[in-house]
Amino acid sequence: MPWRDGTGPPWLEGKFKGCGFRLTVPRQAILDVLAGTAEHLSAEDIYLKVHKVHPAIGLTTVYRTLELLVQSGMVFKFDFGDGRARYELSENPKGIGHHHHLVCTRCRRIIDYQDFIDEEKDLLQKTERGLSKKYDFHITHHVIQFYGVCRECLGC
C-alpha cells in the first residue's frame, strides 16, 4: 500500500488487507526502516531508528509489531547465533530477491548470497520436491544460513 505520501512498497496493500490488518503509524514506520536498509536489524536497532522520527512509539510496540509482521509473512526473523533476533522484509523493495546468508562466526558479519549457480538451484528444487512428496507438505519458502569465517577474518 503506498504510504500516505504516495510512496511505499506496492505489495503491502494486498498483504495487509489479506491478513485483515490496518496499516498503523507504528507498522508503517517499522516497514519504512526495514525497506530503507540492507542490514539485518534487531528489534532494538529498529526501535532506535523509529524513535528518531516517532518518539511516541515504544520498544514494546516495536516487538509486538515485528511479531505480527513475522506471523503475517511480511517480515522474516532470523537467529544468526549472536543472541539477538534479526529482521528483514520478505519482499524487498530494492529488488533483492530470494537469498541465503553467510554468517561469520568471528566478526558476526552477515553476507546476503543470491548469485546461485544452476547446480545449486537444481539441488534445492530437487530437495524441495523430494521433501514435499515424502511428507505430503507444501513448501512455500526456505531459509538457509551457512556459518564459517569471512575473508577478512581469515587474514587475522
N, C-alpha and C positions, 0 to 999 in steps of 0.2 A: 504494500500500500504506500503510495507516495506520502511523505510526511506533509504536514500542514503547509509547508512552504513549497510543495510540488516536487521535492527531491525524495530520494529513498529507494531502497530495493523494491522493484515492482512485484516480486514474488510474494511479498508479505501479505498483501490484501487477501489472497486466497487462503494462505496458511492461517491467518488469524480468524477469518470468517469460518473456515472449515473446522477449526478447533473450538469455535464458539467464544472466542476471546475478543475483548476490546483492546485497541491499541492505546494504552495509557501513557502518560508522560514518562514514568519510570521505564516502561518496556521500550518505548521509542528511544530514550536516552541510552539504555544499555545496548540496544541493537545498533545505534549510531556509533558507539565506542567500538563494538566488535567489527562493524563494517569499515571502520576507519583505520584498522591496524592489520598488520601481517603477523603480529606476535600472538603467542598463546598466553592470554592474560588470566590471572587468578581473579577470584571474586574481589579481593582487596584491591588489586590493580584497577579493575573496572570501577569499583566504588570511588577510588581517588580521582579518576578521570570524570566520572559522572558528577561527583560532588563539586568540582570546579564550576560547572555550568548550572547545576541544580542542587544547591546546598541543602535543600529540604529533604532530599532523597537519602535515606539512611542505609547503613550496611545490611541490616536485616531485610529491607526491601530488595536490595540487590541480590542477596542469597535466595529469597523466595522467588523473585522474578527469574533468576537463572534456572532454578529447578523447574519452573513452569515451562520455560523455553526449551529446556532439555527434554522434558516429558512430551512436549508437542512436536519434537523433532526439528525445531528451528535452529537449535544450538547443540553442538557436540561437547561433551565433557570428557576430559582426558586425565589420566593419572600417569605422570611421567616419572614416578618414583621419588619425587622430592617432597612429598608430604602435603602438596598443595594441588587442588584440582585446577585444571586449566580449561579454558573455553574458547571455542571458535564457531563461527556461523556454519551451518550445514550447507548452505548455498552461498558462496562468496560473491559479492557484487563486483569484485576486482577481476573476476574471471578465473580464479584459481579453482580448478575442479577437484575431482577426487584425488587424494594424495595420501601417502603414508608418512610416517615420521621416523627420523633417525635421531636418537637421543644419546648425547654424550654423557657417559656416567661420571666423567671427571668435572667438566665445567658446566654441565646441565644445558648446553646449547641444544636447541631443537631445530632440525633441518626438515623443511617440507620437501618431500620427494615425490615427484609426479612424472618424471620423464621415463616412464616404463618402456621396456623393450617388448617386442612381440612375444617372446618366450614367457615373460612374466605375466602378461595379460592372459595368454593361453593357459598357463598353470592356474591362475586364480579363477578363471572361468570354469575350468575343469574341476577344480576343488569345490567351487560353489555348486555346480551341477551335481557332483557326487554327494555332497552333504545334503542337498535338497532332496535328492532321491532316497538316500539312505534313511533319513529321519523324517521324511514327508514334511519338510519345513520350507516355507517360502522365505528366502533370504532377500532382504531389502537393501542392505549395505554391510560393509565390514570395515574394521579398523585394524591396521597393522602398525606396530611400533617395533623398530629394531633398536637394540641397545648396544653401545660399543664406545669407542674412543674416536673423537674427531681428529682431523688433520692437524689442527693447532696444538691439541693436547699430546698427540703422538710425538711432536717435536720437543716436548718438555723433558 
